[in-house]
């Protein structure tokens, strides 16, 4: 009886230790190394359960309660001790896929096995025998090993592809602080990853230098009488580092300085809120910038400023599901700047709005005007339209018709 009480206490302690260990690092979607992200850790833990149950059944049949409890404590401690320095991935870009898979699978398996053994030590092995009645231990372990070696790596590969797309967007938007953090997270999962054709382990040192330079520039606080231009420059630097709340605080006094500084501040505020997914606020500041530009005399600079502000308004309205307002704004963008960029923006909008035919037409126009930039993304968008969207039959027919026309013209040429 005493041994059962002691082993039950061990099981409870193990579960509490696991909760305490993971509670702090798992904030904001993060997880302890080597998993980096909470969803990656959960996938590994769940995928380890079948093999852990098989191992628990194997040991539980052979060991009494006290040795089971002791073994569970040892395995649990070793599993929690296995960790990785996130900087190590930057220095070891040639780590093999198999080594990374084992490195992440082992702690997850150890934790699940230790909890299983603690349960067996507390309540016996009968529940496992009932669960796997008619199964051999080898079959259970073989199935569990396959799940652990296939499911998590597949999920990690998909997660890395998603994060690399985000990194490319962050770099394009000059959000270097956030890009550096994201790069290090991806490198911890896949040291061989690359973005825009460059290995991430080469991108990170450049980002480190850029971030250090920006941090040195903002180390000195702004004086009380800082000019509007200095505040705007400091706001940009803070935004680039991802310190958006500080950037907004620096920009707050800029409500009535010179024209150019004010409109640039409104655009920057709109961009910060857009990047944070606060679409209502983003639309408000973009609209403010648009109003300022509309009051100016007609010049090329006015048109360019209106296009920038309208693009922000349209995107924010689109994200809020206000498609009529977004379409009107995108149409104004096209009127002011009938470029390939404007056509592709409309193609993306119509694709999002489930209007396949106008999306195809604008994608084709963008591809015709700038094939070096839009041939590949335009083709991908059209293929997506023809496969997944309402009106796909019309898109398929239009594409076939265009292909047949091109083939006929090529045959008629001497």
N, C-alpha and C positions, 0 to 999 in steps of 0.2 A: 504493500500500500504506500509506504514511504517513498519507494522508488518511483511510483507513478506520479506522486505529488511533485517530486523533484524534477522529473522529466517534463511534466506539464509546465513547471516554472521556467525551465530552460527554453521550451518552445515559445512561451509568452515573451521571454526576454529577447529571444532572437528576432521575433516579429517587431518588437518595440525598437530594438537596435537598428533594424533595417529602416523603419519609418524615420527615426531620428537622423540616421546617416543621409537619407535621401531628401529630407524635408527642405533644407536650406539650398542645396545645389539645384533642386528641381524648380525653383522659382522662375517665373517668366519663361516657362517652357524648356529650361535647361535641365541637364541631368549630369550626374557625376561622370568623369572620364571612366572608360573610353567611349562612352555613348554620345556625349555632347548634348543631344536633344532628348527630351522626355519621351517622345513617340518612338525614337530608336531604341531607348532602353526598354520600354514596355513591349515592343515587338520581340526583342531578344528574350525577355523574361517569359513571355507567353509561349514563344517557340521552344523554349527549354523545358517546358512542363512535361511533354510526353516522355522525353529521355530521362528527365529527373524522376518521374514516377517509376520508370523501369529500373533505374538504379536503386531507388528507394525500396522497391519490391525485392531486388536482389540482396541488398544488405539487411533489410528488415526480416527476411526469412532466416538469416544466419546469425544475427547478433541479438543479444538480450537488450533490455530497455536501457540500462546504464551505458553500455558501450555505444549504443545508438545515439544517446544524448551527447556523449563526449565527442563522437565523430562529427555530429552535426555542428557543434561549437567550433571544432577545428576547421572544418570546411568553410563555415561561414566567415570565420576570421581571415582565412587565407583569401577568400573571394573578395572581401572588402579591402584587403591590403593590395590587391592587384589594381593598380591605377597607372595612368599615363600622363606625362607632361605634354600639354597641348603644343608646346614649341617643338617637341621631338619630331612631330610629323613634318615640320618645315625642313628639318635637317635630314630626314630619311625618306626621300621621294621614291625610293626603289623598293620599299617594303612590299612583299608579295601579297596577292589577294588572299591566299590561304592563311598566311600569318595573321593578317588583320581579322579574318573571319574567326580564327581560333581565339585571338586576343579578346574579342568582344563576346564570343560564345562562352568561354570558360567561366568568367565571373557570374554570368547569368545562370549557367548550369549549376555552379557551386551554391549560389544563393537558394535556388529552388530545391536542390537536393537536400541542403541543410534543413530547410523548413519541413520538407517531407520526412526526413529522418526524425526530426523533433516531434512531428505528429505521430509517427509510428511508435516512438518511445513513450508517448503520452497515452495513446489510445489503442495501440496494438496494430498489427498488420492485416487484420481481418478485412477492413474496408478496401484495401488494395487488392486482396485476393478476390473479393466480390466484384470489384470494378473490372478486373482483367480475367474473369472466369472464362476458360476456353482459350486463352492466349498464352503462348509461351513467353518467358521472360526475354528470350532472344528476339522474338518478333516485335515485342513492345520497344525494346531498345533500338532495334534496327529502324523501325518507323520513326522513333524519336530522333535518332541521329540524322536521318534524311531531312526531317523538318527543320532541325537546328542549322544544318549546313546549307539549306536552300532558301528558306523563307527570309531570314534576316538579311543576307547579302542582297537579295533581290530588292527588298524594301530600301536598304541603304543606298543602292545604286539609283533608285528612283528619287529618293530624298536629295541626293547630291545633284542630280540633273536639275531638279527644281531650284535648289539653292544657287547653283552656278548661273542660272538665268537671272536670278535676283541680283547676284554679284555684278553681272554685266550691266544691269539697269542702274545699280548704285554707282558704278564707275562712270557710266554715261552721264549721270546726274551730278557727278563730282561729290558724292556723299562718301568721302574717303574713310572717315572714321567707322561708319557702319560697314563699309566694304571690307575693311581690314578685319573686323570682328567676324564677319561672315566667312571670309577666306580661311581664317584659322580654324573655324568650326568645320569647314569642308575638308581641310587638310587632315584634321584629326580622324576623319572618316575615310578619306581617300587621298593619300599623299600623292598619287599620280594625276590628280584632277587638273584641268586646265580651263582657262576662260579666254575667249577671243583668240584662240590659237596659242596662248602663252601658258606654260605650267604655273600653277598657283604658287609653288614654292619659290618661283622667281618674281612673281607679282608682289608677294607679301613684303619683302625687304624694301621695295620702292614705296609701298604704302606706309611702311614704318617711318621711312625718312620724311615723307610728305606730312604725316601726322605729327611727327616730332617738330618739324619746322613750324607748322601751324600752332602747335601748343606753345612753342617758344614765343611766337608773336603775340599770343593773347595772355601770356604770363603776367604782363604788366596791366593793372586795371586801367580802364579809361578814366581820364580826369573828369572832374565835375562839369567842366565847361567844354567837353568834347564837341567838335563840330558834327553836323549832320552827316557829312561824308565819312568821318571817322567812325561814327556809330554804324553806318551802313556797312562799311568794310568789316568792322568787328562782328556784326550780325552774320555776314556771309561766312566768315571764318568759323564761327561757332556752329553754323548750320552744316558746313562741310564736315565738321568733326562729329556731327550727330547730337550736339548739345542744344537741342531745339528750344527748350524752355529758356535757357540763358539767352539765346539769340532773340527770341520774342521780347524778352525783358529789355534788351539793349535797344531794340527797334521801337519800343513803346512810345518814347517821346517824339518820334518822327511823325508828327501829324500835320505840320504846316510849314516845313522848310521849302527850299527851292523846288521847282517843278520836277526836274529830273530825279533828284534824290527821293522825293515823295513817291513818284510812280515806281521807281526801283524798289523802294521799301515795301510798297503794296504788293508788288509781284513776288518779292522774297517771302513776305508773310503768307501769301497765297500758296507758294511752293511748299513752305514748311507744313502748313496744314494739309495740303494735298498728300505729301509724303507720309503724314501721320494718319491718313484715311479720314480726316475730319472734313468731309466734303462741303457741308453747309458753310463753315468758316472759310474754306478755300474759295468757294464761289463768291462769297461776299467781298473778299479782298481783290480777287481778279476783276470783279465787276467795278470795284472802286478804281482800279488802275485803268480799266476800259473807259470809264466816265471821264477821267482826267485826260486821256488821249483824245477822246472825241471832242473835247472843248478846244483842242489846238487847231491851228490852220493845217490844211491838207499839205503834207510833205511825205517823201518816202519814209522818213523816220517815224512819222505818225502812223503810217500804214503798218510798218513792221511792229511797232508797239501795240497797235490794236490787234494784230494777228496773234502776238504772244498772249495778250490778255484774253482774247476770245477763245484761244485754244484751251487755256486753263478753265474758263467758264464752261465750255462745252464738255470737257472731260469730267468736271465735277458734277455737272447736271446729269451726265450719262451714268456716273456711278451712283447717283441718288435715284436712278430710275425715271428721271424726267426726260423722256426721249424726245418729246416735241421741242422743248427748250434747247436740248443738246443739238438736235438737228438744225434748228435755226442758227445757232452759234457756229456750227461747222460750215453751214452754207455761207455765212458771212466771211468765214476764213477763206473759203474757196473763191469768193468774189474778190476779196482783197489780194489774194495770192494764189492764182490758178496754177499751182506747181504740183509736181509729183507727190511731194510731202502732203499737201492738202488733200489730194485725191486718195492717198492711202489712209489718211486719218478718217475720211468719210467711209472708205471700204471697211475699216475696223469697226466704226460705229454701226454701220448697217449690218455687219456680221453679228455684232452683239445684240442688235435689235431684231434679229431673225428676219431680215429683209434681204434675201439671198440675191435677187437679181441686181438691185442697185449696188450691193457690195461687190458682186462680180464685175460690174461695169467700171466702178471706180478703181478696183484693183488692176484691171486690164489697162486703164488709162495711166495709172502710176507706172506699171511695167513698161508701157510704150514710151513714156517720157523719160524714165531713168532706169533702163534695164539693168545697169550695173549694180544698182542699189535695191531694186524691188522685184527682180525676176524671181529670186528664190522665195522671199516672204510672200509675194503675190501668188505664186503657184501654190504654196502651202495653204494660203487662205482660201483659194478657189477649190482646192481639193477637199478642204474641210467643209466648205459650203456644200459641195456635191455629195458629201457623205452623211453629214449629221444634221443639216438644217432644213427647216421647212422651205419648200420651194426648190429642193435639191434636184428634182426631175427637170425643172426649167433650166437650172444651171448646167446640168449634165447635157441637156439637149443643145443649149447655146454653145457650150464648149466643143461638143461634137461637130456642130455646124461650122464653127470657126475653124476647127481642124480640117474638115473636109474642104472648106474654101481655100485654105492654104495649100493643101495637097493638090487641088485642081489647078491653082495658079502655077504651082511648080511643074506640073505635067505639061501645061501649055507653053511654058518657056522653051525657046529653041535651045 
